[in-house]
């Protein structure tokens, strides 16, 4: 339950992170150059600071929740041996046939 919730939050934060990165003003202009009329309301510098802080916040949310999700990873109740381990044990265990031949 918690693992699913954390996974959903990580996906939402990742989508928002993609959107924020696309809005940023890069050397090539980026999508932020299309929103210059809106930048005049808050000021270009304040908008750039907000977008940069949002980027770092979303990156930290994705990283921290990804690490935290490992703690809530669903685990199986019973520990089953792998097939390879079972085969190795069956080969190394002394069989009754080899003892009877001696």
VMD Tcl script that builds the backbone (N, CA, C; Angstrom):
set m [mol new atoms 306]
animate dup $m
set s [atomselect $m all]
$s set {name element resname resid chain x y z} {
  {N N UNK 1 A 0.829 -1.191 0.000}
  {CA C UNK 1 A 0.000 0.000 0.000}
  {C C UNK 1 A 0.873 1.254 0.000}
  {N N UNK 2 A 1.809 1.304 0.937}
  {CA C UNK 2 A 2.686 2.477 1.017}
  {C C UNK 2 A 3.619 2.519 -0.187}
  {N N UNK 3 A 4.092 1.344 -0.603}
  {CA C UNK 3 A 4.983 1.272 -1.757}
  {C C UNK 3 A 4.288 1.813 -3.010}
  {N N UNK 4 A 3.020 1.457 -3.194}
  {CA C UNK 4 A 2.253 1.939 -4.347}
  {C C UNK 4 A 2.071 3.454 -4.275}
  {N N UNK 5 A 1.777 3.966 -3.080}
  {CA C UNK 5 A 1.605 5.407 -2.898}
  {C C UNK 5 A 2.896 6.159 -3.222}
  {N N UNK 6 A 4.024 5.659 -2.728}
  {CA C UNK 6 A 5.313 6.307 -3.007}
  {C C UNK 6 A 5.616 6.268 -4.496}
  {N N UNK 7 A 5.308 5.156 -5.143}
  {CA C UNK 7 A 5.555 5.030 -6.577}
  {C C UNK 7 A 4.730 6.039 -7.366}
  {N N UNK 8 A 3.480 6.224 -6.985}
  {CA C UNK 8 A 2.611 7.196 -7.659}
  {C C UNK 8 A 3.150 8.615 -7.482}
  {N N UNK 9 A 3.598 8.943 -6.273}
  {CA C UNK 9 A 4.152 10.279 -6.021}
  {C C UNK 9 A 5.428 10.494 -6.834}
  {N N UNK 10 A 6.263 9.478 -6.968}
  {CA C UNK 10 A 7.493 9.596 -7.763}
  {C C UNK 10 A 7.155 9.833 -9.233}
  {N N UNK 11 A 6.157 9.136 -9.743}
  {CA C UNK 11 A 5.766 9.320 -11.151}
  {C C UNK 11 A 5.234 10.735 -11.373}
  {N N UNK 12 A 4.393 11.221 -10.465}
  {CA C UNK 12 A 3.854 12.582 -10.596}
  {C C UNK 12 A 4.981 13.614 -10.524}
  {N N UNK 13 A 5.904 13.442 -9.569}
  {CA C UNK 13 A 7.023 14.380 -9.439}
  {C C UNK 13 A 7.918 14.335 -10.679}
  {N N UNK 14 A 8.084 13.164 -11.262}
  {CA C UNK 14 A 8.908 13.049 -12.471}
  {C C UNK 14 A 8.277 13.774 -13.650}
  {N N UNK 15 A 6.963 13.651 -13.783}
  {CA C UNK 15 A 6.261 14.358 -14.862}
  {C C UNK 15 A 6.368 15.863 -14.667}
  {N N UNK 16 A 6.197 16.323 -13.434}
  {CA C UNK 16 A 6.347 17.753 -13.156}
  {C C UNK 16 A 7.772 18.219 -13.415}
  {N N UNK 17 A 8.746 17.374 -13.095}
  {CA C UNK 17 A 10.144 17.723 -13.329}
  {C C UNK 17 A 10.423 17.893 -14.819}
  {N N UNK 18 A 9.866 17.024 -15.638}
  {CA C UNK 18 A 10.033 17.157 -17.089}
  {C C UNK 18 A 9.439 18.482 -17.567}
  {N N UNK 19 A 8.259 18.823 -17.059}
  {CA C UNK 19 A 7.615 20.075 -17.463}
  {C C UNK 19 A 8.439 21.287 -17.035}
  {N N UNK 20 A 8.973 21.261 -15.819}
  {CA C UNK 20 A 9.759 22.395 -15.321}
  {C C UNK 20 A 11.060 22.535 -16.102}
  {N N UNK 21 A 11.684 21.429 -16.436}
  {CA C UNK 21 A 12.934 21.492 -17.205}
  {C C UNK 21 A 12.674 22.042 -18.607}
  {N N UNK 22 A 11.550 21.670 -19.199}
  {CA C UNK 22 A 11.231 22.202 -20.532}
  {C C UNK 22 A 10.932 23.697 -20.508}
  {N N UNK 23 A 10.430 24.196 -19.396}
  {CA C UNK 23 A 10.099 25.622 -19.292}
  {C C UNK 23 A 11.347 26.467 -19.099}
  {N N UNK 24 A 12.396 25.908 -18.540}
  {CA C UNK 24 A 13.602 26.678 -18.237}
  {C C UNK 24 A 14.183 27.324 -19.480}
  {N N UNK 25 A 14.775 28.473 -19.258}
  {CA C UNK 25 A 15.410 29.221 -20.336}
  {C C UNK 25 A 16.830 28.700 -20.516}
  {N N UNK 26 A 17.064 28.038 -21.612}
  {CA C UNK 26 A 18.397 27.514 -21.876}
  {C C UNK 26 A 19.134 28.462 -22.805}
  {N N UNK 27 A 20.330 28.064 -23.237}
  {CA C UNK 27 A 21.092 28.904 -24.157}
  {C C UNK 27 A 20.368 29.066 -25.480}
  {N N UNK 28 A 19.592 28.072 -25.856}
  {CA C UNK 28 A 18.868 28.132 -27.118}
  {C C UNK 28 A 17.528 28.849 -27.003}
  {N N UNK 29 A 17.180 29.312 -25.833}
  {CA C UNK 29 A 15.923 30.027 -25.658}
  {C C UNK 29 A 14.916 29.205 -24.886}
  {N N UNK 30 A 14.785 27.924 -25.179}
  {CA C UNK 30 A 13.859 27.059 -24.464}
  {C C UNK 30 A 12.421 27.491 -24.634}
  {N N UNK 31 A 11.541 26.858 -23.921}
  {CA C UNK 31 A 10.135 27.229 -23.984}
  {C C UNK 31 A 9.846 28.507 -23.208}
  {N N UNK 32 A 10.741 28.902 -22.309}
  {CA C UNK 32 A 10.522 30.104 -21.505}
  {C C UNK 32 A 10.513 31.358 -22.377}
  {N N UNK 33 A 11.150 31.330 -23.526}
  {CA C UNK 33 A 11.170 32.506 -24.390}
  {C C UNK 33 A 9.783 32.810 -24.947}
  {N N UNK 34 A 8.901 31.793 -24.997}
  {CA C UNK 34 A 7.542 32.008 -25.485}
  {C C UNK 34 A 6.646 32.662 -24.442}
  {N N UNK 35 A 7.076 32.690 -23.212}
  {CA C UNK 35 A 6.255 33.221 -22.133}
  {C C UNK 35 A 6.779 34.554 -21.611}
  {N N UNK 36 A 7.356 35.358 -22.454}
  {CA C UNK 36 A 7.958 36.602 -22.002}
  {C C UNK 36 A 6.923 37.598 -21.527}
  {N N UNK 37 A 5.724 37.566 -22.055}
  {CA C UNK 37 A 4.684 38.479 -21.594}
  {C C UNK 37 A 4.304 38.166 -20.149}
  {N N UNK 38 A 4.243 36.897 -19.795}
  {CA C UNK 38 A 3.928 36.521 -18.426}
  {C C UNK 38 A 5.090 36.822 -17.492}
  {N N UNK 39 A 6.307 36.783 -17.999}
  {CA C UNK 39 A 7.469 37.060 -17.162}
  {C C UNK 39 A 7.500 38.508 -16.711}
  {N N UNK 40 A 6.878 39.402 -17.465}
  {CA C UNK 40 A 6.875 40.808 -17.092}
  {C C UNK 40 A 6.053 41.050 -15.834}
  {N N UNK 41 A 5.111 40.176 -15.547}
  {CA C UNK 41 A 4.273 40.351 -14.358}
  {C C UNK 41 A 5.100 40.138 -13.091}
  {N N UNK 42 A 5.809 39.034 -13.010}
  {CA C UNK 42 A 6.610 38.738 -11.824}
  {C C UNK 42 A 8.043 39.218 -11.974}
  {N N UNK 43 A 8.453 39.514 -13.143}
  {CA C UNK 43 A 9.844 39.869 -13.402}
  {C C UNK 43 A 10.591 38.636 -13.867}
  {N N UNK 44 A 11.465 38.800 -14.846}
  {CA C UNK 44 A 12.163 37.674 -15.436}
  {C C UNK 44 A 13.062 36.993 -14.413}
  {N N UNK 45 A 13.720 37.764 -13.585}
  {CA C UNK 45 A 14.666 37.185 -12.634}
  {C C UNK 45 A 13.949 36.337 -11.587}
  {N N UNK 46 A 12.809 36.807 -11.094}
  {CA C UNK 46 A 12.068 36.051 -10.088}
  {C C UNK 46 A 11.523 34.755 -10.678}
  {N N UNK 47 A 11.085 34.795 -11.931}
  {CA C UNK 47 A 10.576 33.590 -12.577}
  {C C UNK 47 A 11.693 32.568 -12.737}
  {N N UNK 48 A 12.872 33.014 -13.122}
  {CA C UNK 48 A 14.004 32.114 -13.288}
  {C C UNK 48 A 14.392 31.485 -11.959}
  {N N UNK 49 A 14.381 32.274 -10.879}
  {CA C UNK 49 A 14.696 31.735 -9.557}
  {C C UNK 49 A 13.668 30.692 -9.135}
  {N N UNK 50 A 12.397 30.965 -9.390}
  {CA C UNK 50 A 11.342 30.029 -9.010}
  {C C UNK 50 A 11.475 28.712 -9.776}
  {N N UNK 51 A 11.738 28.800 -11.072}
  {CA C UNK 51 A 11.867 27.594 -11.895}
  {C C UNK 51 A 13.083 26.778 -11.459}
  {N N UNK 52 A 14.181 27.454 -11.137}
  {CA C UNK 52 A 15.373 26.736 -10.690}
  {C C UNK 52 A 15.134 26.063 -9.340}
  {N N UNK 53 A 14.488 26.754 -8.420}
  {CA C UNK 53 A 14.187 26.157 -7.112}
  {C C UNK 53 A 13.208 24.998 -7.246}
  {N N UNK 54 A 12.246 25.130 -8.143}
  {CA C UNK 54 A 11.289 24.041 -8.374}
  {C C UNK 54 A 12.001 22.819 -8.939}
  {N N UNK 55 A 12.977 23.046 -9.814}
  {CA C UNK 55 A 13.738 21.937 -10.384}
  {C C UNK 55 A 14.494 21.180 -9.301}
  {N N UNK 56 A 15.222 21.913 -8.461}
  {CA C UNK 56 A 15.987 21.266 -7.401}
  {C C UNK 56 A 15.071 20.568 -6.396}
  {N N UNK 57 A 13.928 21.186 -6.086}
  {CA C UNK 57 A 12.982 20.569 -5.156}
  {C C UNK 57 A 12.448 19.251 -5.716}
  {N N UNK 58 A 12.034 19.255 -6.979}
  {CA C UNK 58 A 11.484 18.044 -7.582}
  {C C UNK 58 A 12.543 16.948 -7.726}
  {N N UNK 59 A 13.771 17.329 -8.037}
  {CA C UNK 59 A 14.848 16.341 -8.124}
  {C C UNK 59 A 15.077 15.694 -6.756}
  {N N UNK 60 A 15.098 16.510 -5.712}
  {CA C UNK 60 A 15.324 15.952 -4.379}
  {C C UNK 60 A 14.158 15.071 -3.936}
  {N N UNK 61 A 12.925 15.441 -4.300}
  {CA C UNK 61 A 11.764 14.612 -3.966}
  {C C UNK 61 A 11.862 13.256 -4.651}
  {N N UNK 62 A 12.204 13.251 -5.937}
  {CA C UNK 62 A 12.310 11.990 -6.675}
  {C C UNK 62 A 13.411 11.115 -6.090}
  {N N UNK 63 A 14.556 11.688 -5.779}
  {CA C UNK 63 A 15.676 10.903 -5.248}
  {C C UNK 63 A 15.337 10.342 -3.870}
  {N N UNK 64 A 14.820 11.190 -2.982}
  {CA C UNK 64 A 14.521 10.739 -1.617}
  {C C UNK 64 A 13.414 9.692 -1.596}
  {N N UNK 65 A 12.380 9.888 -2.390}
  {CA C UNK 65 A 11.301 8.906 -2.410}
  {C C UNK 65 A 11.738 7.604 -3.078}
  {N N UNK 66 A 12.637 7.687 -4.030}
  {CA C UNK 66 A 13.149 6.465 -4.652}
  {C C UNK 66 A 13.952 5.648 -3.645}
  {N N UNK 67 A 14.731 6.320 -2.827}
  {CA C UNK 67 A 15.493 5.622 -1.786}
  {C C UNK 67 A 14.545 5.076 -0.716}
  {N N UNK 68 A 13.542 5.876 -0.336}
  {CA C UNK 68 A 12.600 5.444 0.695}
  {C C UNK 68 A 11.744 4.275 0.225}
  {N N UNK 69 A 11.496 4.188 -1.060}
  {CA C UNK 69 A 10.661 3.096 -1.561}
  {C C UNK 69 A 11.325 1.741 -1.360}
  {N N UNK 70 A 12.639 1.716 -1.269}
  {CA C UNK 70 A 13.337 0.453 -1.028}
  {C C UNK 70 A 12.991 -0.116 0.344}
  {N N UNK 71 A 12.696 0.758 1.293}
  {CA C UNK 71 A 12.332 0.291 2.633}
  {C C UNK 71 A 10.948 -0.351 2.646}
  {N N UNK 72 A 10.079 0.071 1.750}
  {CA C UNK 72 A 8.710 -0.434 1.719}
  {C C UNK 72 A 8.469 -1.421 0.583}
  {N N UNK 73 A 9.535 -1.919 0.008}
  {CA C UNK 73 A 9.426 -2.873 -1.093}
  {C C UNK 73 A 8.729 -4.141 -0.609}
  {N N UNK 74 A 7.684 -4.590 -1.312}
  {CA C UNK 74 A 6.990 -5.802 -0.867}
  {C C UNK 74 A 7.913 -7.019 -0.919}
  {N N UNK 75 A 7.892 -7.784 0.148}
  {CA C UNK 75 A 8.720 -8.974 0.225}
  {C C UNK 75 A 7.823 -10.192 0.367}
  {N N UNK 76 A 8.326 -11.333 -0.107}
  {CA C UNK 76 A 7.565 -12.571 0.011}
  {C C UNK 76 A 7.607 -13.037 1.463}
  {N N UNK 77 A 6.535 -13.666 1.895}
  {CA C UNK 77 A 6.455 -14.152 3.270}
  {C C UNK 77 A 7.399 -15.329 3.509}
  {N N UNK 78 A 7.397 -16.277 2.605}
  {CA C UNK 78 A 8.255 -17.442 2.789}
  {C C UNK 78 A 9.486 -17.295 1.911}
  {N N UNK 79 A 10.602 -17.700 2.457}
  {CA C UNK 79 A 11.850 -17.627 1.708}
  {C C UNK 79 A 12.025 -18.956 0.989}
  {N N UNK 80 A 11.935 -18.915 -0.303}
  {CA C UNK 80 A 12.074 -20.131 -1.105}
  {C C UNK 80 A 13.487 -20.197 -1.666}
  {N N UNK 81 A 14.023 -21.399 -1.717}
  {CA C UNK 81 A 15.346 -21.566 -2.305}
  {C C UNK 81 A 15.237 -21.465 -3.818}
  {N N UNK 82 A 16.277 -20.931 -4.402}
  {CA C UNK 82 A 16.281 -20.853 -5.850}
  {C C UNK 82 A 16.463 -22.247 -6.437}
  {N N UNK 83 A 16.076 -22.389 -7.659}
  {CA C UNK 83 A 16.204 -23.688 -8.329}
  {C C UNK 83 A 17.669 -24.103 -8.439}
  {N N UNK 84 A 18.532 -23.137 -8.664}
  {CA C UNK 84 A 19.950 -23.452 -8.796}
  {C C UNK 84 A 20.492 -23.986 -7.470}
  {N N UNK 85 A 20.102 -23.375 -6.355}
  {CA C UNK 85 A 20.557 -23.846 -5.053}
  {C C UNK 85 A 20.065 -25.255 -4.785}
  {N N UNK 86 A 18.834 -25.536 -5.137}
  {CA C UNK 86 A 18.289 -26.879 -4.939}
  {C C UNK 86 A 19.029 -27.913 -5.783}
  {N N UNK 87 A 19.372 -27.555 -7.028}
  {CA C UNK 87 A 20.096 -28.483 -7.889}
  {C C UNK 87 A 21.495 -28.767 -7.363}
  {N N UNK 88 A 22.167 -27.725 -6.871}
  {CA C UNK 88 A 23.512 -27.907 -6.335}
  {C C UNK 88 A 23.461 -28.795 -5.097}
  {N N UNK 89 A 22.483 -28.568 -4.240}
  {CA C UNK 89 A 22.367 -29.388 -3.033}
  {C C UNK 89 A 22.043 -30.843 -3.370}
  {N N UNK 90 A 21.224 -31.056 -4.391}
  {CA C UNK 90 A 20.893 -32.436 -4.750}
  {C C UNK 90 A 22.087 -33.159 -5.367}
  {N N UNK 91 A 22.969 -32.418 -6.036}
  {CA C UNK 91 A 24.161 -33.041 -6.631}
  {C C UNK 91 A 25.230 -33.336 -5.585}
  {N N UNK 92 A 25.355 -32.487 -4.588}
  {CA C UNK 92 A 26.403 -32.667 -3.591}
  {C C UNK 92 A 25.984 -33.584 -2.451}
  {N N UNK 93 A 24.687 -33.786 -2.284}
  {CA C UNK 93 A 24.224 -34.663 -1.203}
  {C C UNK 93 A 24.529 -36.116 -1.571}
  {N N UNK 94 A 25.011 -36.903 -0.594}
  {CA C UNK 94 A 25.291 -38.314 -0.907}
  {C C UNK 94 A 23.988 -39.070 -1.147}
  {N N UNK 95 A 23.946 -39.765 -2.241}
  {CA C UNK 95 A 22.724 -40.506 -2.578}
  {C C UNK 95 A 22.827 -41.927 -2.052}
  {N N UNK 96 A 21.701 -42.558 -1.852}
  {CA C UNK 96 A 21.685 -43.925 -1.334}
  {C C UNK 96 A 22.185 -44.926 -2.390}
  {N N UNK 97 A 22.109 -44.584 -3.684}
  {CA C UNK 97 A 22.564 -45.465 -4.754}
  {C C UNK 97 A 24.087 -45.616 -4.717}
  {N N UNK 98 A 24.800 -44.515 -4.491}
  {CA C UNK 98 A 26.270 -44.580 -4.491}
  {C C UNK 98 A 26.771 -45.328 -3.269}
  {N N UNK 99 A 26.054 -45.233 -2.152}
  {CA C UNK 99 A 26.468 -45.953 -0.952}
  {C C UNK 99 A 26.215 -47.459 -1.122}
  {N N UNK 100 A 25.163 -47.824 -1.811}
  {CA C UNK 100 A 24.844 -49.236 -2.012}
  {C C UNK 100 A 25.829 -49.897 -2.953}
  {N N UNK 101 A 26.419 -49.154 -3.884}
  {CA C UNK 101 A 27.365 -49.712 -4.847}
  {C C UNK 101 A 28.667 -50.081 -4.185}
  {N N UNK 102 A 29.003 -49.451 -3.081}
  {CA C UNK 102 A 30.295 -49.711 -2.421}
  {C C UNK 102 A 30.295 -50.925 -1.628}
}
mol reanalyze $m
mol bondsrecalc $m
mol representation Tube
mol addrep $m
